[in-house]
């Protein structure tokens, strides 16, 4: 593949396993250990804030939020906005820039990631989510894994192109560790960060993600993130649903990406950093009085959609509001991920559309519709179909019974989104200065293979 439209110079990536030196593999193992420990630390921070702010000891976050008074709920969100704003301002004021997002560092093969800066900003990100900010918890472990790789690569003299491969592997390892999804984490590193899945790239990504997941299991649950009941096997109603659903999810995904991009481009700067989050988070608190499932990274919302217990109108409202509160959180300046918010948006939308579909063509009344839509939304929004499918399967432990409808919906959604929007949720967050596509139409800069 050719360089991107900015004409940035990129070193060749290895095309054979022999091109990767022994010390690279040693650093990959060390990166996995660092990413796993980082995931444990970040989740401890998140849980501590959640349990203190909403006075609960165990169970779902949304249940803890529902049990506090309306006044305490809004007060804790206001405190979260205040802490987020002051923390962001202090980090920018005293530590400066990180050297860029991990995606931008890898795609442009320029810059490095500060380990201390990443650790502090990651802790602040988890605090923001702990207080109820509608943004993903995975960004901090992902960035920390990438920063560990950057630190090792720079200080141990790893070659230029090998260093950026290691950063991609570290990012995938952090994601794998926090969600107990090693295969999906490896695909995330190669398909999204490196733009291709080849033997010399997938093997170190698999190794790093496996090590990180094993280390994280020492302090985090080893179970699946979602508990999804048994689903129906393949049937014609579900197949018809997936055919129609794909383009609909692709259209929703394109609009969602544009919303995320707009929110990112209008984030506050300088003194506004410690002012804007407060009113935004107060607004989130007021909305959460009626819809507590909207708070946090969205894992409880997706779980609710997978159970299918809500009314049709509830799923419609949640599917409409989740992308709005997530973009509002981004607009406030808060830092975090988009993985789980995107998945929960797709699951809620799928639960709504599936319930409506069964009124026209009776089919299974289970999690199949939400699961298919979640996979399709993930694949289309990330522009990574393999990663989206594998993530949903690993996170739920389900999906193989309905793999054919899932794949059909994923193809339709990704194809539609790709023709409506040339960005993904990751490239949309890099701002207008980084081009949305290269001269061959790729939505992200890709490392050349020769």
Secondary structure, 3 states (H helix, E strand, C coil): CCCCCCCCCCCCCCCCHHHCCHHHHHHHHHHHHHHHHHHHHHHHHHHHHHHHHHCCCCCCHHHHHHHCCHHHHHHHHHHHHHHHHHHHHHHHHHHCCCCCCHHHHHHHCCCCCCHHHHHHHHHHHHHHHHCCCCCECHHHHHHHHHHHHHHHHHHCCCCHHHHHHHHHHHHHHHHHHHHCCHHHHHHHHHHHHHCCCCHHHHHHHHHHHHHHHHHHCCCCCCCCCCCCCCCCCCCHHHHHHHHHHHHHHHHHHHHHHHHHHHHHHCCCCHHHHHHHHHHHHHHHHHHHHHCHHHCCCCHHHHHHHHHCCCCHHHHHHHHHHHHHHHHHHHHCCCCCECHHHHHHHHHHHHHHHHHHHHHHCCCCCCCHHHHHHHHHHHHHHHCCHHHHHHHHHHHHCCCCCCHHHHHHHHHHHHHHHHHHCCCCCCHHHHCCCCCCCCCCCCCCCCCCCC
